């Protein structure tokens, strides 16, 4: 458990060190990201938010208090949730949005064009524009007008050719005076200056944008948000705009338009009822006039001035019957009027007159239900079509109510007519008892009865007309304003804090992510842990990367490279301490070329020779020899290893090359590069060569070929006491290394195989420290170290 914890800690530390090694790039990325964030905030168009709160009145809310169970389960106003949703749909309808845009003229916007961005001039704009064409034409126009204010009286008009003001010259425009008519493809326009505006500045570049109203409607429908809690009748409206005052004006106008729309719907029923009563009043007034004329003629023709001689009893009975007859006849007449209204197909509205006084509560309820359904359907039609399933359903319900109402009126009319017939019969019976009364008086009573009926009906209609007029003025707006539209006039988007935080995060995450992904996909080796984590092979040491000028270590060398070779030398002595009485044979190989195999062979041999041990360095990589180049031996020997192997007359000592200045180091060069290197290395003279020099040197170091490329090294591996397998840091793929080195180690093809990491560098993915101990006496001190 502790080992796993230590391993995790080490991995985390390694990742942190990897990231920190690129701190300059990370810092540069953060600075660039913040600079981009600053530029974005500097030149972007800010958004402002306005909010308004309204409460929807429910005039038909039941007076019955809800039970405790209803309140706890659904809320006090839960029954009106669907109604609130319907009202929200009306608020966001295209009709209302279009009316607002037209009234506020939001389809015409004026911008001040700067070098990089443009700013809308909504409040107190520097100019106003008038059109000669009708609004119906202008509301469908899409155009841009570019002008430059020249002075208080003139401006320059440019063509709308897609160029910005930065790409325009004043000579490309045409000078106009303010107030001149300008002909365009959508009619004449006139520009009038607003000299009192703070934005009216000479030399200012203005862009006037005309947008089709239908296009803006869709945008505002998406921009306006409405929020409400479940069971609540309060709606919070919200709008984000690039100009704060525009958002405030829009919401205030939206509430006003909504209230006007609702009032129009409510007053429509009253208007229909008033029209119905006025029509009937005209007809009754005309009929009453005719009856009164008839009564007057009867009285004049028959000299009837006093009817008090009739029997009081019969008169009282007759009066009661006449009253009942009048009431019943009035009811029949009103039913007939309502039937005519119901069957009238030329009506503008489907609304039916309410409260006409038929006297039947069921019929009055059917009329109210019918008008409510018609009003609901008409609201939906403002934002929908006849094919809407809800509209279809409402039409079916309205037709059903009409059929029900027609049946009810027919039944009531038949009943009333039967009652009237009975009353007339009874009246005739009483009249028969008054046979002694003059026939002229009876004729007058008939005329007077008709007069009373018409007069009663006329007074009743006057009363109903007054009630309708009073009700018309009693309606209130549906939306009660809780809070008028308000804006803090502080931008809500983009948020500077969030923008800079996002820039900081992106500035960090992008380089960190690239470094992490690069490290994750990297299959190279960089340090000891990378090597030992994939290969369970003895590790003999690592060699730090040095300058190309410093190829060989020196005798008095305090560099990390020299110290590294000393450590490798010590490890070699420890591992080969069992070899006694002959030379210790070290073979140096690698997976591929350019991994530092020859560099390691030369420097290791040199380092060992500085300890006054005799070393024979054999250049056995006869295909690509490099040892003489490292030793800076310009004069190439005439004979070498291949010459010895190919010619049996050449003796071993004849191919020896002495190292000048170092009596302990001898070299056998590769010799002439042969066409058949593998066959030469299979010669028995190879074994004779090693046996010959075993007693003459303490160490024999052979620089062999790369085992991942050719089989030369495997042919002579049996002569080695130890193999040093050189791995180049940041030079070999892990997968190739595992495929070659692990196979050779597991199959024991290379005796006493060890791993050496070459070219280790400090910094990213390498060691953060160097080799060496103590001070170099020959190293020059810095000026600030003289007194230390």
SEPA-621381 format. One line per 8 residues: their letters; for each residue x, y, z of C-alpha. Coordinates in Angstrom, 1 decimal, decimal comma. Each point is the difference from the previous one (the first is absolute). Layout:
% SEPA-621381
a> X Y Z  ...
***
This chain:
% SEPA-621381
xxxxxxxx> 0,0 0,0 0,0  2,8 2,4 0,9  1,8 -0,9 -3,2  -3,0 0,8 -2,1  -0,6 3,2 1,9  3,7 1,0 -0,6  -0,3 -0,9 -3,7  -3,1 2,2 -0,4
xxxxxxxx> 1,6 2,8 1,9  3,1 -0,3 -2,2  -2,2 0,0 -3,2  -1,8 3,1 1,2  3,3 1,7 0,8  1,3 -0,9 -3,4  -3,0 1,4 -1,7  0,3 3,2 2,0
xxxxxxxx> 3,6 0,3 -0,8  -0,8 -0,6 -3,7  -2,5 2,8 0,0  2,2 2,4 1,9  2,8 -0,6 -2,5  -2,2 1,7 -2,6  -0,9 2,9 2,3  1,1 2,6 -2,6
xxxxxxxx> -2,3 -1,4 -2,6  -2,8 -0,3 2,5  0,5 3,6 1,1  0,1 1,1 -3,6  -3,2 -1,9 -0,7  -1,7 1,6 3,0  1,1 3,5 -1,0  -1,3 -0,5 -3,5
xxxxxxxx> -3,3 -1,4 1,2  -0,5 2,9 2,4  0,9 2,4 -2,8  -2,5 -1,7 -2,3  -2,6 0,3 2,9  0,8 3,7 0,4  -0,3 0,6 -3,8  -3,3 -1,9 0,0
xxxxxxxx> -1,4 2,1 2,9  1,3 3,1 -1,7  -1,6 -0,5 -3,4  -3,0 -2,2 0,7  -3,6 1,2 0,1  -1,3 -0,1 3,6  -3,5 -1,3 0,9  -2,2 1,6 2,6
xxxxxxxx> -2,9 -1,6 1,8  -3,4 1,5 0,9  -2,7 -1,6 2,1  -3,6 0,7 0,7  -2,6 -1,7 2,3  -3,7 -0,3 -0,6  -2,9 -1,8 1,7  -2,8 -1,6 -2,0
xxxxxxxx> -3,4 0,8 1,4  -2,6 -2,7 0,1  -3,4 1,7 0,0  -1,9 -3,4 0,0  1,9 -1,5 2,8  -2,3 -2,0 2,2  -1,0 1,5 3,4  0,1 -3,4 1,5
xxxxxxxx> 3,1 -0,4 2,2  2,2 -3,0 -0,9  0,5 -2,8 2,5  3,1 -0,5 2,0  0,7 -3,2 -2,0  -0,2 1,9 -3,3  2,3 2,8 1,2  2,6 -2,5 1,4
xxxxxxxx> 0,0 -2,3 -3,1  -0,3 2,5 -2,9  0,4 3,5 1,3  -2,5 2,8 0,5  -0,1 1,1 -3,7  0,7 -3,4 -1,5  -3,3 0,0 -1,9  1,1 3,0 -2,0
xxxxxxxx> 3,4 -1,5 -1,2  -1,3 -0,8 -3,5  -1,6 3,4 -0,2  3,3 1,7 0,9  1,8 -2,1 -2,7  -2,6 1,1 -2,5  0,5 3,6 0,9  3,8 -0,4 -0,4
xxxxxxxx> -0,6 -1,3 -3,5  -2,1 3,1 -0,7  2,6 2,3 1,4  2,6 -1,6 -2,3  -2,3 -0,1 -3,1  1,1 1,3 -3,3  -2,8 2,5 -0,1  1,1 1,8 3,1
xxxxxxxx> 3,6 -0,1 -1,0  -0,7 1,5 -3,4  -2,1 2,8 1,6  2,8 0,9 2,4  2,7 0,1 -2,8  -2,2 2,2 -2,1  -0,9 2,4 2,7  3,5 0,3 1,3
xxxxxxxx> 1,5 -0,1 -3,5  2,5 -2,6 1,1  0,5 -1,1 -3,7  1,9 3,2 -0,6  3,3 0,2 1,9  2,8 2,6 -0,1  3,6 -1,0 0,7  3,2 2,0 0,6
xxxxxxxx> 2,7 -1,9 -2,0  3,4 0,0 1,6  3,2 -1,5 -1,3  -0,7 -3,4 1,4  -3,5 -0,2 1,4  -3,3 1,9 -0,3  -2,2 1,4 2,7  -3,8 0,4 -0,2
xxxxxxxx> -1,3 3,5 0,6  -3,5 -0,7 1,5  -0,6 2,9 2,4  -0,2 3,4 -1,6  1,6 -1,1 -3,4  1,9 2,6 -2,0  -2,4 -0,2 -3,0  -3,5 -1,1 -0,8
xxxxxxxx> -1,2 -1,6 -3,2  -3,4 0,4 -1,7  -1,4 -2,1 -2,9  -2,3 0,9 -2,9  -1,3 -3,5 -0,3  -2,6 -1,5 2,3  1,0 -2,0 3,1  -1,2 -3,2 -1,6
xxxxxxxx> 2,8 0,4 -2,6  2,7 1,2 2,4  -0,7 -2,8 2,5  1,1 -2,5 -2,6  3,2 1,8 -1,1  3,5 -1,2 0,6  2,6 2,7 -0,6  3,1 1,8 1,4
xxxxxxxx> 0,6 3,7 -0,3  3,6 1,3 0,5  0,5 3,7 0,6  2,6 2,3 1,4  -1,0 3,3 1,7  1,8 2,8 -1,8  -1,4 2,9 2,0  -3,3 1,2 1,5
xxxxxxxx> -1,6 0,3 -3,4  1,6 -2,7 -2,2  1,0 -3,6 0,0  1,7 -2,5 -2,4  -2,0 -3,0 -1,2  1,9 -3,1 -1,0  -1,3 -3,0 -2,1  -0,8 -3,2 1,8
xxxxxxxx> 2,8 -2,1 -1,7  1,1 -2,0 3,0  3,0 2,1 0,8  0,8 1,4 3,5  0,7 3,6 0,7  3,7 -0,8 0,3  0,0 -1,0 -3,7  -1,9 3,1 -1,2
xxxxxxxx> 1,2 3,3 -1,2  -2,2 3,1 0,2  0,3 0,4 -3,7  -2,0 -3,3 -0,4  -3,1 1,6 1,6  -2,5 2,6 -1,0  -0,7 3,2 2,0  -3,6 0,6 1,1
xxxxxxxx> -1,6 2,7 2,1  -2,0 -1,1 3,0  -3,7 0,1 -1,1  0,7 -0,9 -3,6  -2,0 -2,8 -1,5  2,2 -3,0 -0,8  -1,3 -2,5 -2,5  0,5 -3,7 0,8
xxxxxxxx> -1,3 -3,3 -1,3  -2,5 0,0 2,8  -1,3 3,6 -0,5  1,1 3,4 1,0  1,6 0,7 3,5  0,8 3,2 1,8  2,7 0,3 2,7  -0,5 2,7 2,7
xxxxxxxx> 2,8 0,9 2,5  -0,5 0,1 3,7  2,4 2,9 0,9  -0,9 -0,4 3,7  1,3 -3,5 0,1  3,4 -0,6 1,7  0,8 -2,6 -2,7  -0,4 2,5 -2,9
xxxxxxxx> 3,7 0,6 -0,6  1,6 1,3 -3,2  2,0 -2,7 -1,8  -1,9 -2,8 1,7  -0,7 -3,1 -2,1  -3,5 -1,3 0,3  -1,7 -3,2 -1,2  -3,8 -0,2 -0,2
xxxxxxxx> -1,3 -3,6 -0,1  -3,5 -0,8 -1,1  -1,1 -3,5 0,8  -3,2 -1,8 -1,0  -2,5 -0,1 2,9  -0,7 -3,7 -0,4  3,7 -0,8 0,5  0,1 2,0 3,2
xxxxxxxx> -3,1 -1,6 1,3  1,5 -3,4 0,1  3,1 1,3 1,7  -2,0 1,8 2,8  -2,2 -3,1 0,5  3,1 -1,9 0,9  1,6 2,8 2,0  -3,0 0,7 2,3
xxxxxxxx> -0,1 -2,4 2,9  -2,9 -0,5 2,4  0,4 -1,7 3,3  -2,7 -1,0 2,5  -0,2 -2,3 3,0  -2,4 -2,9 0,2  -3,4 1,1 1,4  1,0 3,7 -0,3
xxxxxxxx> -1,7 2,6 -2,2  3,1 2,3 0,0  2,1 0,0 -3,2  3,5 1,4 -0,2  1,0 1,3 -3,4  3,6 0,2 -1,1  1,7 1,4 -3,1  3,7 0,3 -0,9
xxxxxxxx> 1,0 2,7 -2,5  3,1 1,8 -1,1  -1,6 3,3 1,2  -1,4 0,0 3,5  -2,6 2,7 -0,6  -1,3 -1,8 -3,0  -0,6 -3,1 2,1  -1,9 2,1 2,6
xxxxxxxx> -2,2 1,7 -2,6  -0,7 -3,3 -1,7  -1,3 -1,7 3,2  -2,1 3,0 1,0  -1,5 0,1 -3,4  -0,6 -3,8 0,1  -2,0 0,3 3,2  -2,1 2,8 -1,5
xxxxxxxx> -0,7 -1,9 -3,2  -1,0 -3,1 1,9  -2,4 2,0 2,2  -1,5 1,7 -3,1  -0,5 -3,4 -1,7  -1,7 -1,5 3,1  -2,3 3,1 0,4  -1,0 -0,2 -3,7
xxxxxxxx> -0,9 -3,7 0,5  -2,1 0,7 3,1  -1,8 3,1 -1,5  -0,9 -1,9 -3,2  -2,8 -1,9 1,8  -1,4 3,2 1,4  0,2 1,7 -3,4  -1,8 -3,0 -1,6
xxxxxxxx> -2,8 0,2 2,7  -0,3 3,8 -0,4  -0,3 -0,3 -3,8  -2,7 -2,7 0,5  -2,0 2,2 2,4  0,3 3,1 -2,2  -1,4 -1,9 -2,9  -2,9 -1,3 2,0
xxxxxxxx> -0,7 3,4 1,5  -0,3 1,5 -3,5  -2,5 -2,7 -1,0  -2,0 0,2 3,3  -0,1 3,8 -0,1  -1,4 -0,2 -3,5  -2,7 -2,6 1,0  -0,8 2,1 3,2
xxxxxxxx> -0,6 3,0 -2,1  -2,4 -1,9 -2,3  -1,9 -1,3 3,1  -0,3 3,4 1,5  -1,3 1,4 -3,3  -2,6 -2,7 -0,1  -1,1 0,7 3,6  -0,2 3,7 -0,8
xxxxxxxx> -2,2 -0,6 -3,1  -2,3 -2,4 2,0  -0,5 2,6 2,7  -0,7 2,7 -2,5  -2,4 -2,1 -2,1  -1,9 -1,4 2,9  0,2 3,0 2,4  1,4 -2,2 2,8
xxxxxxxx> 1,2 2,1 2,9  -1,1 -1,9 3,2  -0,1 -3,7 0,5  -0,6 0,1 3,8  -3,6 -1,3 -0,4  1,3 -3,6 -0,5  -0,4 -2,3 2,8  2,9 0,2 2,5
xxxxxxxx> 0,3 -3,7 0,5  0,2 -0,8 -3,7  2,4 2,9 -0,5  2,3 -1,3 2,7  -0,1 -3,5 -1,4  0,4 1,3 -3,5  3,0 2,1 1,1  1,8 -3,0 1,6
xxxxxxxx> -0,6 -2,0 -3,1  1,2 2,8 -2,2  3,2 0,3 2,0  0,6 -3,7 -0,3  -0,7 0,1 -3,7  2,4 3,0 -0,4  2,8 -1,8 1,9  -0,5 -3,2 -2,0
xxxxxxxx> -0,2 1,8 -3,3  3,2 1,9 0,9  1,7 -3,2 0,8  -1,1 -1,6 -3,3  1,2 3,1 -1,9  3,4 -0,1 1,7  0,4 -3,7 -0,8  -0,8 0,7 -3,6
xxxxxxxx> 2,6 2,8 -0,1  2,6 -2,3 1,5  -0,9 -2,7 -2,5  0,5 2,4 -2,8  3,4 1,1 1,4  1,0 -3,6 0,4  -1,0 -0,9 -3,6  1,6 3,2 -1,5
xxxxxxxx> 2,9 -1,2 -2,2  1,1 3,6 -1,0  1,2 0,9 3,5  3,6 1,3 0,4  0,4 -1,7 3,4  -1,3 -3,3 1,4  -0,7 1,6 3,3  -3,6 -0,2 1,2
xxxxxxxx> -1,8 2,7 2,0  0,1 -0,7 3,7  -2,5 0,9 2,8  -2,9 0,8 -2,4  -2,5 -1,0 2,7  -1,6 -3,1 -1,4  -0,5 -1,1 3,6  1,5 -3,5 -0,3
xxxxxxxx> 3,2 -0,5 1,9  1,0 -3,1 -2,0  -0,1 2,0 -3,2  1,9 2,8 1,5  2,7 -2,4 1,1  0,2 -1,6 -3,5  0,5 3,5 -1,5  2,8 0,8 2,5
xxxxxxxx> 1,8 -3,2 -0,7  -0,4 0,5 -3,7  1,6 3,5 0,2  2,8 -1,2 2,2  0,9 -2,7 -2,5  -0,2 2,5 -3,0  2,3 2,4 1,9  2,5 -2,8 0,8
xxxxxxxx> 0,0 -1,2 -3,7  0,5 3,5 -1,3  3,0 0,4 2,3  1,6 -3,2 -1,3  -0,7 1,1 -3,6  2,2 3,0 0,5  3,1 -2,2 0,4  -1,3 -3,1 -1,8
xxxxxxxx> -2,1 -1,2 -2,9  -3,5 -1,7 -0,6  1,8 -3,4 -0,2  1,3 0,2 3,5  -1,5 -3,0 1,9  -1,0 2,2 2,9  -1,8 2,4 -2,3  -1,8 -2,9 -1,7
xxxxxxxx> -1,1 -1,4 3,4  -1,2 3,5 1,0  -2,0 0,3 -3,2  -1,6 -3,3 0,7  -0,9 1,1 3,5  -1,5 3,3 -1,3  -2,1 -1,8 -2,6  -1,3 -2,4 2,7
xxxxxxxx> -0,9 2,9 2,2  -1,8 1,7 -2,9  -2,0 -3,1 -0,7  -0,9 -0,4 3,7  -0,9 3,7 0,2  -2,2 -0,3 -3,1  -1,9 -3,0 1,5  -0,4 1,8 3,2
xxxxxxxx> -1,4 3,1 -1,7  -2,4 -2,0 -2,1  -1,3 -1,8 3,1  -0,4 3,3 1,9  -1,7 1,7 -2,9  -2,6 -2,9 -0,3  -0,7 0,1 3,7  -0,3 3,8 0,0
xxxxxxxx> -2,4 -0,1 -3,0  -2,1 -2,6 1,7  -0,1 2,1 3,1  -0,9 3,1 -2,1  -2,8 -1,9 -1,7  -1,5 -1,1 3,3  0,2 3,6 1,4  -1,7 1,3 -3,1
xxxxxxxx> -2,8 -2,6 0,4  -0,4 1,0 3,6  0,0 3,7 -1,0  -2,6 -0,7 -2,7  -2,2 -1,8 2,6  0,1 3,0 2,3  -0,6 2,3 -2,9  -3,1 -2,1 -0,8
xxxxxxxx> -1,3 0,7 3,5  0,3 3,7 -0,8  -2,3 -0,3 -2,9  -1,9 2,9 1,3  3,0 2,2 -0,6  -0,1 2,0 -3,1  1,8 -1,7 -2,9  1,9 3,2 -0,5
xxxxxxxx> 1,5 -0,3 3,4  1,0 -3,6 -0,6  1,7 1,1 -3,3  1,9 2,7 1,9  1,2 -2,4 2,6  1,4 -2,3 -2,6  1,9 2,9 -1,5  1,1 1,2 3,5
xxxxxxxx> 1,2 -3,5 0,8  2,2 -0,1 -3,0  1,3 3,4 1,0  0,9 -1,2 3,5  1,8 -3,0 -1,4  2,2 2,1 -2,4  0,6 2,7 2,7  1,1 -2,6 2,5
xxxxxxxx> 2,3 -1,6 -2,5  1,5 3,4 -1,0  0,7 1,0 3,7  1,6 -3,4 0,6  2,3 0,4 -3,0  1,0 3,5 1,2  0,9 -1,4 3,4  2,2 -2,8 -1,6
xxxxxxxx> 1,7 2,5 -2,2  1,0 2,1 3,0  1,2 -3,1 1,8  2,3 -0,8 -3,0  1,3 3,5 -0,1  0,8 -0,1 3,7  1,7 -3,4 -0,3  2,1 1,2 -2,9
xxxxxxxx> 1,7 2,6 2,2  0,6 -2,4 2,9  2,5 -2,3 -1,7  3,6 0,2 1,3  3,3 -1,1 -1,6  0,7 -3,7 0,4  3,6 0,6 1,0  0,7 1,9 3,2
xxxxxxxx> 3,4 1,5 0,0  2,0 -1,1 3,0  3,3 1,5 -1,1  0,5 2,2 -3,1  2,8 -1,0 -2,3  3,4 0,6 1,6  3,6 -0,3 -1,0  3,1 0,6 2,1
xxxxxxxx> 1,7 1,2 -3,2  2,9 -2,2 0,9  1,0 -2,6 -2,7  -0,9 -3,6 0,8  1,9 -1,5 -2,9  2,8 -0,4 -0,5  0,9 0,0 3,7  3,6 1,4 0,4
xxxxxxxx> 0,7 -2,2 3,0  -1,2 -3,2 -1,7  1,8 1,0 -3,2  3,3 0,5 1,7  -0,4 -3,1 2,0  -0,9 -2,0 -3,1  3,1 1,6 -1,8  2,2 -1,1 3,0
xxxxxxxx> -1,4 -3,5 -0,1  0,4 -0,4 -3,7  3,4 1,6 0,2  1,0 -2,6 2,5  -1,9 -3,0 -1,4  1,1 0,3 -3,6  3,7 -0,2 0,6  -0,5 -2,5 2,9
xxxxxxxx> -2,2 -2,1 -2,1  2,4 0,1 -2,9  2,9 -0,9 2,3  -2,1 -2,8 1,6  -1,2 -1,4 -3,3  3,5 0,3 -1,5  1,4 -1,8 3,0  -2,7 -2,6 -0,1
xxxxxxxx> 0,6 -0,8 -3,7  3,8 0,3 0,3  1,6 -3,5 -0,4  3,5 1,2 0,6  2,2 -0,5 3,1  1,4 2,9 2,0  1,1 -1,2 3,4  0,8 -3,1 2,0
xxxxxxxx> -3,6 -0,5 1,2  -1,2 -0,1 -3,5  2,5 -2,8 -0,8  -0,3 -2,2 3,1  -3,8 0,3 -0,1  -0,1 -2,0 -3,3  3,1 -2,2 0,2  0,9 -2,1 3,0
xxxxxxxx> 3,7 0,0 -1,0  3,0 1,1 2,2  0,6 3,7 -0,2  3,7 1,0 -0,1  -0,3 3,7 -0,2  -0,8 3,0 -2,1  2,0 2,6 -1,9  -1,1 3,6 -0,2
xxxxxxxx> -0,1 1,9 -3,2  3,0 2,3 -0,6  1,2 2,4 -2,6  0,9 -1,4 -3,4  3,4 1,7 0,4  0,7 -2,1 3,1  0,0 -3,4 -1,6  2,6 -1,7 2,4
xxxxxxxx> 0,4 0,2 3,7  3,3 1,3 1,3  2,3 -1,2 2,7  -0,7 2,9 2,4  -3,6 0,4 -0,9  -2,6 1,2 2,5  -2,9 0,0 -2,5  -3,2 -2,0 0,6
xxxxxxxx> 0,9 -2,1 -3,0  3,4 -1,0 1,3  -1,5 -0,8 3,4  -2,7 -2,1 -1,6  2,5 -2,1 -1,8  1,9 -0,5 3,3  -3,2 -1,3 1,5  -0,5 -2,4 -2,9
xxxxxxxx> 3,7 -1,1 0,3  -0,6 -0,8 3,7  -3,2 -1,9 -0,7  1,8 -2,0 -2,7  2,9 -0,9 2,4  -2,6 -1,1 2,6  -1,9 -2,2 -2,5  3,1 -1,6 -1,5
xxxxxxxx> 1,9 -0,5 3,3  -0,2 -3,7 -0,6  2,1 0,2 -3,2  3,6 -0,5 1,1  3,2 -0,9 -1,8  -1,0 1,4 -3,4  -1,4 3,0 -1,6  -3,6 1,1 0,7
xxxxxxxx> -1,9 0,0 -3,2  -2,6 2,7 -0,4  -2,2 0,1 -3,1  -1,9 3,2 -0,8  -3,1 -0,2 -2,2  -3,4 1,8 -0,5  -3,3 -0,5 -1,8  0,7 2,3 -2,9
xxxxxxxx> 2,6 2,4 -1,3  0,5 3,5 1,4  -0,6 -1,0 3,6  3,5 0,8 1,3  1,4 -3,5 -0,1  3,4 1,0 -1,4  0,0 3,1 2,3  -0,6 -2,2 3,0
xxxxxxxx> 2,7 -2,5 -1,1  2,6 2,7 -0,5  -0,6 1,9 3,1  -0,4 -3,0 2,3  3,4 -1,4 -1,4  1,6 3,4 0,5  -1,4 0,4 3,6  1,3 -3,5 0,9
xxxxxxxx> 3,4 0,7 -1,5  0,2 3,2 2,3  0,0 -2,4 2,9  3,2 -1,5 -1,3  -1,7 -3,1 -1,2  1,1 -1,3 -3,4  -2,9 0,1 -2,5  -0,3 -1,4 -3,5
xxxxxxxx> -2,8 1,7 -2,0  -1,2 -2,1 -3,0  -2,0 1,6 -2,7  -2,2 -3,0 -0,8  -2,8 2,0 -1,7  1,7 -0,7 -3,3  -2,9 1,4 -2,0  -0,1 3,5 1,4
xxxxxxxx> 3,2 0,6 2,0  0,2 3,3 2,0  2,5 -0,6 2,8  2,9 1,6 -1,9  -2,1 3,1 -0,6  -0,7 0,3 3,8  3,7 -0,5 0,8  0,8 2,6 -2,7
xxxxxxxx> 2,5 -2,3 -1,7  0,2 1,7 -3,4  2,4 -2,5 -1,6  -1,8 -3,2 -0,8  2,0 -3,2 0,7  0,7 -2,2 -2,9  -1,0 -3,2 1,9  -2,8 -0,7 2,3
xxxxxxxx> -2,3 -2,6 1,4  -1,5 -1,1 -3,4  3,5 -0,2 -1,5  1,0 -2,3 2,9  -3,0 -2,2 -0,4  0,3 -0,2 -3,8  3,8 -0,6 -0,1  1,4 -2,7 2,2
xxxxxxxx> 3,5 1,3 -0,6  -0,7 3,1 2,0  0,9 -0,3 3,7  -2,2 1,6 2,8  2,7 2,4 1,1  0,2 1,4 -3,5  -3,5 1,6 0,1  0,6 1,8 3,3
xxxxxxxx> -0,2 3,8 -0,1  1,5 1,9 3,0  -1,8 2,9 1,5  2,3 3,0 0,2  0,2 1,5 3,5  -1,6 -3,1 1,6  2,3 -3,0 0,4  -2,9 -2,0 1,5
xxxxxxxx> -2,3 0,1 -3,0  0,5 -2,0 -3,2  -2,4 -0,2 -2,9  -0,7 -2,6 -2,7  -1,7 1,9 -2,8  -2,7 -1,7 -2,2  2,2 0,0 -3,1  -1,1 -0,3 -3,5
xxxxxxxx> -3,8 -0,2 -0,2  -0,7 -3,4 -1,5  -2,9 -1,2 -2,2  -0,7 -2,9 2,3  0,3 1,2 3,7  -2,1 -2,8 1,5  2,1 -2,7 -1,6  3,2 1,6 1,3
xxxxxxxx> -1,3 0,2 3,6  -0,8 -3,7 -0,1  3,7 -0,7 -0,6  1,9 -1,9 2,7  2,6 2,8 -0,1  -2,4 2,1 2,1  0,5 -2,5 3,0  3,7 -0,1 -0,7
xxxxxxxx> 0,1 3,8 0,2  -1,7 0,1 3,4  2,1 -2,8 1,4  3,2 1,7 -1,2  -0,8 3,3 1,8  -1,6 -1,5 3,2  3,3 0,0 1,8  1,3 3,3 -1,4
xxxxxxxx> -2,9 2,3 1,1  -2,2 0,5 3,1  -3,0 0,9 -2,1  -1,1 -0,8 -3,6  -2,8 2,3 -1,1  -1,7 -0,8 -3,3  -2,2 2,5 -1,9  -2,4 -2,3 -1,7
xxxxxxxx> -2,8 0,5 -2,6  -3,6 0,9 1,0  -1,9 -3,2 0,7  -3,2 1,4 -1,2  1,4 0,4 -3,5  2,4 -2,8 -0,8  1,0 -3,3 1,5  3,8 0,7 0,2
xxxxxxxx> -0,1 0,5 3,8  -1,8 -3,2 0,6  2,7 -2,0 -1,9  2,7 1,2 2,5  -2,1 0,3 3,2  1,4 -3,2 1,4  3,4 1,6 0,5  -1,3 2,7 2,3
xxxxxxxx> 0,1 0,0 3,8  -2,6 2,9 0,1  -2,2 1,8 -2,4  -0,8 3,7 0,5  -3,1 0,8 -1,9  -0,1 3,7 -0,8  -3,4 1,7 -0,2  -0,2 3,5 -1,3
xxxxxxxx> -2,2 2,3 2,0  -2,5 1,7 -2,3  1,3 -2,2 -2,8  -1,7 -3,4 0,0  -3,6 -1,1 0,0  -1,0 -2,0 3,1  -1,8 -2,6 -2,0  3,0 -0,7 -2,2
xxxxxxxx> 2,3 -0,1 3,1  -2,3 -2,5 1,7  -0,3 -2,1 -3,1  3,8 -0,3 -0,5  1,6 0,4 3,4  -2,5 -2,0 2,1  0,1 -2,9 -2,5  3,8 -0,1 0,1
xxxxxxxx> 0,0 0,1 3,8  -2,7 -2,6 0,4  1,7 -2,3 -2,5  3,5 0,7 1,6  1,4 0,8 -3,4  2,3 2,7 1,5  2,0 -1,2 3,1  -0,3 2,1 3,1
xxxxxxxx> -2,1 2,6 -1,7  -0,3 3,4 1,6  -1,7 3,3 -1,0  1,6 3,4 -0,3  -2,0 3,1 -0,7  1,9 2,4 -2,2  -0,6 3,7 -0,8  -2,0 0,8 3,2
xxxxxxxx> -0,8 3,6 0,1  -1,3 2,3 2,7  -3,2 1,9 -0,3  -3,3 -1,4 -1,4  -0,3 -3,8 0,5  3,7 -0,2 1,1  1,8 0,3 3,3  -0,1 3,2 1,8
xxxxxxxx> 3,4 -0,4 1,4  3,5 -0,7 -1,2  3,0 -2,2 0,9  3,2 0,9 1,7  1,2 0,8 3,5  2,1 2,8 1,2  1,5 2,9 -2,0  2,0 0,0 -3,2
xxxxxxxx> 3,3 1,7 1,0  0,5 1,1 -3,6  -3,5 1,6 -0,3  0,0 3,7 -0,2  -2,1 1,7 2,6  -2,6 2,7 -0,7  0,8 3,5 1,2  -2,5 -0,3 2,8
xxxx> 1,6 -3,2 1,2  3,5 1,4 0,6  -0,7 1,1 3,6  -2,0 -3,1 0,9
***
